[in-house]
Amino acid sequence: MPRPELVTLKQLRTIRAISQAGSLAGAAKLVHLTPPAVHTQLRMLESHLKCRLVDRGAGSETRLTPEGEALCRAEDKIEAILRRAHGEIEALRHGLKGMVSLGVVSTGKYFAPALVARIRDAYPDIEVALRVGNRDEIINRLRQGSIDMAIMGRPPRDPQVVATTVGDHPHVLIACPRDPLVGRKDVTPDELLEETFIAREQGSGTRILMSRFLDKALGSRPYKSTEMDSNETIKQAVIAGLGIAIISRHTVVEELKTRRLATIDFAGLPLVRQWFLIHPEASEPTGAAAVVHDFILAQEGRFLPV
């Protein structure tokens, strides 16, 4: 019974060399063996497959039998597969292939897909899995090691991270264009107190930023607020005239452009913070993660909305 599982790459390359050289002596030169060694490889191969692979003609001339030709075609495919595998291995070694998990806080979902598209165009064999959540969720993912890196605002204290600035992150006070405070340059804290502030949920970086700003701007006086759990809901609520909100300008670019929303001028606004690319201090990015990390930094914030 044929035993194809016993066939080795060395034997397959020997039959390929015989086909190319047309003789055992010529094949020996191609594979850097002696003619007797080539004959031994051929004899073992024929024994494994239980068929004759070479016909000997006049003198030292040889040619492959139909079975030998079939084996050569198989050797071609095997060599092609091995070359592709070698290319993939080299890509993995140099970080040009693989899976990378990128976390982004909720506000970043307005630019993160475009950034992922840039990465895909530059490195088609790197798959970037985008994970979106509020600040607490992204920090927990970093702590658990379920994401390689993240784009967010103020870096956390726990876990300890390496943070690099990627661009400005302005926050503005938005209102329905009909709001009487829109277009004025002399809005007072007392007038702001008459408004209802629409805030993100607890744990959101935008909520923390708004609370700190209003405590300072309003002298720690209590203000009316209502909570909503997404930027989209907040935008629609403000458009409807239910209140005003401090929100990332990156989330309202289109609404401001089409005048569905307007900004309110007030001392200290806009609040300009920074976007950071962070990764756990204990796990330096390697392979594909290092390539993506360096690519994002090289963009110098060009993926952020203008």
BALO-241057 format. One record per residue (C-alpha): residue in one letter; x, y, z; residue number from 0. Coordinates in Angstrom, 2 decimals. Last residue first. Layout:
% BALO-241057
R;aa;c1;c2;c3;i
R;a;X;Y;Z;NUM
...
% end
This chain:
% BALO-241057
R;aa;c1;c2;c3;i
R;v;-11.59;69.84;11.86;305
R;p;-12.34;66.24;12.82;304
R;l;-9.34;64.25;14.10;303
R;f;-7.57;61.91;11.67;302
R;r;-4.75;64.43;11.15;301
R;g;-3.87;64.12;14.85;300
R;e;-0.13;63.76;14.37;299
R;q;-0.67;60.84;11.96;298
R;a;2.73;59.45;13.00;297
R;l;1.31;58.71;16.45;296
R;i;-1.38;56.49;14.95;295
R;f;1.17;54.66;12.77;294
R;d;3.50;54.06;15.71;293
R;h;0.75;52.38;17.73;292
R;v;-0.46;50.38;14.72;291
R;v;3.06;49.03;14.06;290
R;a;3.61;48.29;17.76;289
R;a;0.32;46.37;17.91;288
R;a;1.31;44.38;14.81;287
R;g;4.43;43.08;16.53;286
R;t;4.94;44.46;20.03;285
R;p;3.21;47.04;22.20;284
R;e;4.87;47.51;25.61;283
R;s;3.00;45.64;28.33;282
R;a;3.57;46.75;31.93;281
R;e;3.08;50.45;31.20;280
R;p;-0.36;49.68;29.87;279
R;h;-1.07;51.49;26.60;278
R;i;-2.20;55.01;25.87;277
R;l;-2.87;57.23;22.88;276
R;f;-3.93;60.56;24.30;275
R;w;-6.44;63.17;23.13;274
R;q;-5.86;66.52;24.72;273
R;r;-7.98;69.13;26.47;272
R;v;-9.16;72.47;25.23;271
R;l;-12.15;73.81;27.13;270
R;p;-13.77;76.23;24.71;269
R;l;-14.54;78.19;26.74;268
R;g;-12.92;79.81;29.77;267
R;a;-15.27;82.78;29.85;266
R;f;-18.51;82.05;28.03;265
R;d;-19.61;82.07;24.42;264
R;i;-22.55;79.77;23.70;263
R;t;-22.25;77.46;20.71;262
R;a;-24.87;76.71;18.08;261
R;l;-26.72;73.60;16.95;260
R;r;-28.84;72.78;13.91;259
R;r;-26.71;75.34;12.18;258
R;t;-25.65;73.02;9.33;257
R;k;-21.96;73.46;10.20;256
R;l;-22.67;73.29;13.91;255
R;e;-24.58;70.03;13.47;254
R;e;-21.85;68.58;11.24;253
R;v;-19.01;69.29;13.69;252
R;v;-20.98;68.21;16.75;251
R;t;-19.06;65.19;18.09;250
R;h;-15.58;66.64;17.54;249
R;r;-16.62;69.70;19.52;248
R;s;-16.72;67.49;22.58;247
R;i;-19.70;68.37;24.73;246
R;i;-20.83;70.83;27.36;245
R;a;-24.59;70.84;27.23;244
R;i;-27.65;73.07;26.98;243
R;g;-31.29;72.30;27.68;242
R;l;-34.51;70.79;26.37;241
R;g;-34.51;72.95;23.23;240
R;a;-35.14;70.18;20.72;239
R;i;-31.64;70.63;19.27;238
R;v;-30.32;70.24;22.82;237
R;a;-32.18;66.95;23.28;236
R;q;-31.03;65.68;19.90;235
R;k;-27.42;66.43;20.75;234
R;i;-27.71;64.80;24.17;233
R;t;-29.21;61.66;22.65;232
R;e;-26.37;61.42;20.14;231
R;n;-23.75;62.03;22.83;230
R;s;-25.03;59.06;24.79;229
R;d;-26.38;58.14;28.23;228
R;m;-28.53;61.09;29.17;227
R;e;-28.65;62.80;32.56;226
R;t;-30.59;65.89;33.55;225
R;s;-29.23;68.99;35.18;224
R;k;-30.29;72.06;37.11;223
R;y;-27.48;73.90;38.85;222
R;p;-26.18;73.99;42.40;221
R;r;-23.71;76.75;43.26;220
R;s;-20.07;75.67;43.32;219
R;g;-18.97;79.18;42.26;218
R;l;-20.74;78.93;38.94;217
R;a;-17.65;78.86;36.72;216
R;k;-15.61;76.64;39.07;215
R;d;-18.30;74.07;39.81;214
R;l;-19.38;74.34;36.18;213
R;f;-15.93;73.42;34.83;212
R;r;-15.40;70.50;37.21;211
R;s;-18.83;69.05;36.52;210
R;m;-18.46;69.41;32.75;209
R;l;-15.06;67.66;32.71;208
R;i;-16.29;64.76;34.83;207
R;r;-19.38;64.34;32.64;206
R;t;-17.24;64.43;29.47;205
R;g;-14.98;61.72;30.92;204
R;s;-18.03;59.50;31.44;203
R;g;-18.14;57.51;34.68;202
R;q;-21.54;58.88;35.68;201
R;e;-23.76;59.33;32.63;200
R;r;-23.51;62.28;30.24;199
R;a;-25.02;65.63;31.17;198
R;i;-27.77;67.89;29.90;197
R;f;-27.55;71.21;31.70;196
R;t;-30.81;73.04;32.37;195
R;e;-30.50;76.82;32.03;194
R;e;-31.30;79.54;34.57;193
R;l;-27.96;78.95;36.24;192
R;l;-26.26;79.96;32.99;191
R;e;-27.84;83.38;33.34;190
R;d;-26.45;83.76;36.84;189
R;p;-22.99;82.81;35.59;188
R;t;-23.10;85.71;33.12;187
R;v;-23.20;85.76;29.32;186
R;d;-21.48;88.87;27.98;185
R;k;-20.40;87.93;24.44;184
R;r;-23.85;87.08;23.08;183
R;g;-24.52;85.08;19.92;182
R;v;-26.46;82.29;21.64;181
R;l;-27.68;83.18;25.14;180
R;p;-31.28;83.69;23.94;179
R;d;-31.53;80.02;22.84;178
R;r;-32.95;79.82;19.32;177
R;p;-29.78;78.21;17.91;176
R;c;-30.39;75.29;20.33;175
R;a;-27.42;75.17;22.64;174
R;i;-23.86;73.94;22.82;173
R;l;-21.09;74.70;25.30;172
R;v;-17.81;73.61;23.73;171
R;h;-15.13;71.01;24.36;170
R;p;-11.85;71.01;22.42;169
R;h;-9.69;67.88;22.08;168
R;d;-6.27;68.76;20.73;167
R;g;-4.07;66.02;19.24;166
R;v;-2.17;62.74;19.60;165
R;t;-0.56;63.17;23.01;164
R;t;1.34;60.13;24.27;163
R;a;0.40;58.15;27.39;162
R;v;2.29;55.22;28.95;161
R;v;0.00;53.63;31.51;160
R;q;-0.30;52.73;35.16;159
R;p;-3.57;50.97;35.71;158
R;d;-4.73;52.89;37.63;157
R;r;-3.86;56.56;37.40;156
R;p;-5.96;56.98;34.29;155
R;p;-4.97;59.14;31.31;154
R;r;-7.10;62.26;30.72;153
R;g;-8.72;61.96;27.29;152
R;m;-8.98;58.69;25.43;151
R;i;-7.46;56.60;22.66;150
R;a;-6.70;53.06;23.75;149
R;m;-4.11;50.33;23.47;148
R;d;-3.77;46.54;23.31;147
R;i;-7.27;45.74;24.52;146
R;s;-8.44;42.83;26.72;145
R;g;-5.57;43.34;29.17;144
R;q;-7.90;43.34;32.18;143
R;r;-6.68;46.75;33.34;142
R;l;-6.89;48.14;29.82;141
R;r;-10.43;46.80;29.47;140
R;n;-11.32;48.31;32.85;139
R;i;-9.99;51.69;31.71;138
R;i;-12.09;51.44;28.53;137
R;e;-15.23;50.68;30.53;136
R;d;-14.62;53.49;33.00;135
R;r;-14.12;56.05;30.22;134
R;n;-17.22;55.10;28.28;133
R;g;-17.09;52.38;25.66;132
R;v;-15.94;51.60;22.11;131
R;r;-13.81;48.59;21.13;130
R;l;-12.45;48.62;17.58;129
R;a;-10.82;45.41;16.34;128
R;v;-7.98;46.29;13.96;127
R;e;-7.01;43.59;11.46;126
R;i;-3.50;43.94;10.08;125
R;d;-3.05;42.38;6.64;124
R;p;-4.10;45.50;4.72;123
R;y;-1.47;47.70;6.43;122
R;a;-1.60;51.28;5.08;121
R;d;-5.18;51.08;3.80;120
R;r;-6.30;49.19;6.92;119
R;i;-4.66;51.78;9.20;118
R;r;-6.39;54.60;7.36;117
R;a;-9.73;52.78;7.63;116
R;v;-9.17;52.34;11.39;115
R;l;-8.66;56.10;11.65;114
R;a;-11.88;56.76;9.76;113
R;p;-13.71;54.40;12.15;112
R;a;-12.18;56.22;15.17;111
R;f;-13.34;59.73;14.22;110
R;y;-16.90;60.03;15.59;109
R;k;-16.43;56.97;17.81;108
R;g;-13.96;58.99;19.85;107
R;t;-16.64;60.47;22.08;106
R;s;-17.48;56.99;23.34;105
R;v;-13.96;56.27;24.57;104
R;v;-11.82;54.27;22.15;103
R;g;-10.17;50.87;22.64;102
R;l;-7.99;49.40;19.89;101
R;s;-7.54;45.62;19.68;100
R;v;-4.85;44.53;17.20;99
R;m;-4.94;41.33;15.13;98
R;g;-2.08;40.18;12.93;97
R;k;0.11;41.02;9.96;96
R;l;2.78;43.63;9.30;95
R;g;4.33;43.36;12.77;94
R;h;7.82;42.51;11.54;93
R;r;7.75;38.92;12.78;92
R;l;4.14;38.53;11.64;91
R;a;4.99;39.74;8.14;90
R;e;8.02;37.40;8.04;89
R;i;5.82;34.50;9.08;88
R;e;3.25;35.42;6.45;87
R;g;5.92;35.54;3.75;86
R;h;7.28;32.18;4.87;85
R;a;3.78;30.73;4.73;84
R;r;3.35;32.08;1.21;83
R;r;6.66;30.53;0.16;82
R;l;5.65;27.22;1.79;81
R;i;2.34;27.21;-0.07;80
R;a;4.13;27.84;-3.37;79
R;e;6.60;25.03;-2.62;78
R;i;3.72;22.65;-1.88;77
R;k;1.93;23.61;-5.09;76
R;d;5.01;23.02;-7.24;75
R;e;5.69;19.72;-5.45;74
R;a;2.17;18.55;-6.34;73
R;r;2.87;19.33;-9.99;72
R;c;6.11;17.37;-9.69;71
R;l;4.23;14.40;-8.24;70
R;a;1.86;14.39;-11.19;69
R;e;4.85;14.46;-13.56;68
R;g;6.36;11.50;-11.72;67
R;e;3.13;9.56;-12.07;66
R;p;3.05;10.37;-15.80;65
R;t;6.62;8.98;-15.93;64
R;l;9.47;11.44;-15.64;63
R;r;12.38;11.50;-18.04;62
R;t;15.92;10.27;-17.77;61
R;e;19.01;10.50;-19.99;60
R;s;22.11;8.70;-18.74;59
R;g;22.68;6.69;-21.91;58
R;a;19.50;5.98;-23.82;57
R;g;16.36;6.47;-21.79;56
R;r;15.68;5.89;-18.11;55
R;d;12.05;6.26;-17.09;54
R;v;11.38;7.95;-13.76;53
R;l;8.50;7.83;-11.25;52
R;r;7.80;4.08;-11.02;51
R;c;5.06;3.28;-8.52;50
R;k;4.55;2.09;-4.94;49
R;l;4.37;5.62;-3.49;48
R;h;6.73;5.05;-0.56;47
R;s;8.98;2.73;-2.58;46
R;e;9.16;5.18;-5.49;45
R;l;10.23;7.88;-3.05;44
R;m;12.83;5.64;-1.41;43
R;r;14.35;4.74;-4.82;42
R;l;14.43;8.40;-5.84;41
R;q;16.17;9.45;-2.63;40
R;t;18.69;6.62;-3.05;39
R;h;19.39;7.59;-6.68;38
R;v;19.96;11.19;-5.58;37
R;a;22.41;9.94;-2.95;36
R;p;24.23;7.82;-5.57;35
R;p;24.50;10.92;-7.84;34
R;t;26.11;12.94;-5.00;33
R;l;24.09;15.76;-3.45;32
R;h;24.02;19.52;-3.92;31
R;v;20.38;19.71;-5.00;30
R;l;21.10;21.07;-8.49;29
R;k;24.37;19.18;-8.90;28
R;a;22.73;15.86;-8.04;27
R;a;19.95;16.59;-10.55;26
R;g;22.54;16.79;-13.33;25
R;a;23.96;13.41;-12.37;24
R;l;20.49;11.89;-12.10;23
R;s;19.56;13.11;-15.57;22
R;g;17.05;15.37;-17.29;21
R;a;18.17;18.39;-15.25;20
R;q;14.76;19.99;-14.56;19
R;s;12.77;16.79;-14.10;18
R;i;15.54;15.24;-11.99;17
R;a;15.65;18.41;-9.86;16
R;r;11.87;18.21;-9.24;15
R;i;12.23;14.57;-8.22;14
R;t;14.95;15.58;-5.76;13
R;r;12.86;18.42;-4.39;12
R;l;10.12;15.94;-3.59;11
R;q;12.61;13.64;-1.83;10
R;k;13.96;16.48;0.30;9
R;l;10.43;17.61;1.11;8
R;t;9.77;14.17;2.57;7
R;v;7.34;11.40;1.57;6
R;l;6.45;9.10;4.47;5
R;e;2.85;10.31;4.61;4
R;p;2.47;9.14;1.00;3
R;r;2.62;5.46;2.13;2
R;p;1.37;3.46;-0.86;1
R;m;0.00;0.00;0.00;0
% end
